[in-house]
Amino acid sequence: MRMIEILLTVIAMLLALTLAGVSFIAYRKSHLRAALYLLIAFLLFAIKKVIEALSISRGIEKDIGLLINSLEVLVLLLLILALWRR
């Protein structure tokens, strides 16, 4: 993995964890379900980035492609649920 890819992956993970922290604080204060969905979505996104980084460094991309794609879909669904106005 090139240095730029590593740097971008680390930045994405840090941003996802920061947004998860902000969502956690928002959920504790408001107990809104949308904040909980955002918290879970950002944590899943951070986990996805870790899995991607490990798979690229070990060269096992084909073996975990389904897992990564499933996490992406789940993150997007949670973001939609968080933004959905009822």
N, C-alpha and C positions, 0 to 999 in steps of 0.2 A: 504494500500500500504506500502510495506517495505521501510525502509530508503534508501537502495541502489537503488531501483526503482525510488524513488523521486529524488535522486541525479542525476541519469542517465538521467531522463526526463528533469531536469533543465539544465544540461550540453548540451543536444541535442538542447533544445530551444535556449540557449545562442549562441551555434555555428551556428545554422540556422540564427539567427538574425544578428550575426557578418558577416556571408557570404552574407546576404542580403545587409548589409551596404557597404561591399566591392563591391558588384555588382552594387549598386546605384552609388557609386563614379566612377566606371569604365564606367557606362552608361553616366553619366554627362560629362565625359571627352571625350568619344569616340562616343557616340550616336549609338553604335552598337546594333543591334536587339538581338544578342546573350546575351549581358549583361542584357538587359531588361527581357528576358526569364529567366535567372538565378535569377534575383531579384524576380520575381513573384514566381518562383519555391521555393526559400528559404523561402519567406514569407508564402506560402501555407504550407510548411513543418512545420514551427513554429506554425501555426494555428492548424494543424493536431495534433501536440504534445500537445497543450493546450486542445483540445477536448478530446484526449485520456486520459489525466490526470484527467480531470473533470469526464469523464465517468467511469473510474476505481474507483475514490473516491466515486462516487455516486451509483455505481453498476448498471449502465444502458448500459452496453456494447452492448447488443443485439439490442438495439434501434437505435444506431448510427453506427453500423457496416458498413452499406452501405455508409454512408457519409465519414467515415474514409478510406474505400477502394477506393472510388471515388477520394478523395484527393491524395491518393498514386499514382493512375494511372495518374492523372493530373500532379503531380510533375514529375513523370518519363517522361511523354510526353514533358514537358517543358525542361527538361534536355536534351532529345534527340534533340529537336529543337535547343537548344543552341549549341550543339556540331556538328550538321549537317553541313557539308561543301557543299556549293553549287557551 
